[in-house]
Amino acid sequence: MAEQSPFEQEIAELLVSSLNLEIEARAIDPTAPLFREGLGLDSIDMLEIALAISQHYGIQLRSDDPDNERIFASLRALAACLAERGACGPSEEVG
Amino acid sequence: MSDWVDAPERGDARLLRLLRRLALTLGRRRTRPLLLPITLYFYARGAPARRALARYYEALGLAPTSRRLFRHHLAFAETILDRVYLWAGRDDAPALRVRGLEALQQERAQGRGCVLLGAHFGSFEAARAAARDEPRLRMQVVMHEGLSQALNDTVAVLHPGVRGQVAPLGSAQDLLRLRETLEEGGLVGLMGDRVVPGEAVYEALFLGRGTAFPLAPLRLAAALRAPVFFFAARYRPAVAGARDYELVCERLAAPAPGGPERAAWLQDLGERYVQTLARQCREIPDNWFNFYDFWHDEAGRPGTPDRGVSGAGGGVGRGLAARRCAARARHRGAPHRAFHGNDSQRKLEAPPPKPRHPVLYTARHLDHA
């Protein structure tokens, strides 16, 4: 399993808390797909994630975003996208 | 031939095509008598549908007489005929009486969108049409791709403007669009009664007997963070003075909380929804349009294991727990079957019912559009 960057770990913790998942945030493989065959999440979970992200980072994920498929491909892709859009950058440490 | 029950959507489709042609040529008044022989044909050849309805009436404590079962089929056929007129927007369209919309209007007056949780009870088409005719509310339709294709086609033929508003539903993107609709003060309607094979379910006592309901509509309602209403257009032509359809709208839940209170909210919503649906069935039995084995009695016949249905309590919670376990199990590379949860649920789902897709509609609020 690839190692999580600090920012990826922060996002992973957000996923676990907002979806009430019974796994350790650090156990999420950042390169594995989030949905279906990967973490087993579905599109309703994604909606929850989108809401959690907008509450946490003020970044609105819209339905007409051409990058949607890429954004939700994996934890790494999600973190990279959020960093691009001005969420706390990958360099920021999480307590 | 048993497609009425094996594939109600397909049975619907054939009936719809035939009725559309007759209905538009002859008009409503002259077409309605033709429903009698058409319904008789479907009634006579649809033994599974008759059996399923008989069990439904037994659950209601009413004798499943042939007369009652036939009239039930006829009511369904009449609502299908009315769809044609509702969508054609003709003068002979059934009139709609609106009842109980105050709570909904209050929410909408504050610019808040609402989730309407419906069922295959009465005519959701009439509800959609009512929203369409409401000057301040325009209906945008989002449907599961491939769902009730014939119905969609019929609607598109009769009301060409609708076609562009029909979008496939199911991807994350589609769900984001629903939330945007709500943010604009629109309405999102979904069906909460039919289970798609393999999907997560919760168990509840419905008319005194345990069965499974889909968990996804409740989870979606929660994720959309909007107030939830039970919504139906009841068909009651027999009531003196009443117009043909009567919208009912009852508040089921406030917007979902996040965090640890979420599970209780879902539990509560599931119980209220099932109770409200049961109450509606008791009030107007012949508006129940699920002509299939709703309690999985056929599945529970000798030779198949006990379904292990629990009481009304704990159903939603268990469904959710199963989902969480699934996420964990899948993460550890467990086999696919782990996804559907614990043993009792697996038994409940097997053999699965025929595909019954949850229907999702959205109505977009377009003032002065």
Interface residues (C-beta under 8 A of the other chain):
Chain A: S17 S18 L19 N20 L21 E22 I23 A27 I28 F35 E37 G38 L39 G40 L41 S43 I44 D45 M46 L47 E48 A50 L51 L61 R62 S63 N68 F72
Chain B: G170 S171 A172 Q173 D174 L175 L176 R177 R179 E180 A216 R219 L220 A223 L224 R225 G258 G259 P260 R262 A263 L320 R324 C325 A326 A327 R328 A329 R330 H331 F339
